[in-house]
Amino acid sequence: MRLKAIQELGIKEVPVIKASELTEDEQREFIIKDNVGFGEWDFDMLANDWDTEKLEQWGLDMDFIDEEEHHVKEDDFEVDEEIKTDIVLGDLFEI
């Protein structure tokens, strides 16, 4: 998007930062900041694998996290030990 905007403006030279020169933490920060405006998010991954305080500092709204939703609750669902079916290896299913 940046390249297209620069080309449309007729700008010939711009400063760049090579991702290979960033530390791992700086790369993670860049990924979030670069996608804040238009990125598509895997909210489960963000909630479980990232520091939410850092995400908020970098501009990502973390209001989507419902702490109670992330706690596992036992249910009384029972599964038969042997399920009978006529499915065989090689069957195709349309979903």
N, C-alpha and C positions, 0 to 999 in steps of 0.2 A: 504494500500500500504506500509505503514511504517512497519507494523508487518511482512508482507511477506518479505520485504527486510532484516529486522533484522534476521528473521529465516534463510534466505538463507545465511547470513553472519555468522551464528552460534553464534550471540551475545546472552548472557544469561540474562543480566540486562540492562535496559535503563531507563533514567529519564522520568517521565510522569507528565502532568498537568491535573488534573481533571476539566472538564468543570463546574462541580457543584461548584467549588471553585472560579470561575471567576465571575466578575461583569457582568451585562447585556451588558454594552459597550464593555467589554473585549471579551464576547462571540460573539457579532456581528463582532468585528474585526477578531477574530479567524475564523469565518465562511468564511469571504471574503478571508483572507490570505490562508486558507487551500484549497480554490477552484480556486485561481488565475491561476495556471498552467493548470488545466484540467477540471475546473468546467463548467457546462452549466448554462447560465445566463438568467434570466427573465429581460431583459433590461428595460421594462416599469416599473417594480417594483423598480429596482435600481434607475432609474431616478426620480421616484416620492416619494419613501419611505426612501431613504438613503441620507446622506450628501455626495455629490459628491466630495468635497474636501477631506473628510476622506477616501473615496474609492480610490482616487488617491494616497493618502499617504500610503495606505495599499498595493499598487501595481496593482490595477485594472485600465486598460486603459479606460478612459471615453470619448475617441474621438468619440464614436458611438452616442453621444447625439447631436442632431441637434435642437437647441433651437427653431427655427421657426416651426419645425415639431410638437412641443408640444402645439402650440397655436390653440385654436378652431376657426374654420372659419365657418360662416353661409353659407349655400348653398340654392339654390332655389328648392330643391327636395320636391315634394308634395306627400302625401300619401292619397289615397281615404279613406274617413271616414268609408265606409263599403266595405270590400273586400269579394266577393262571392267565395265560394269554396265548393267542395264536400267532404272535409276532415271531418271525424267524430272521436270521441274519440275511441281509440283502433286501429286506422290505423297504420300500420308499414311502415317505409320508409327505403330504402336502399340508403346509400350515398356512 
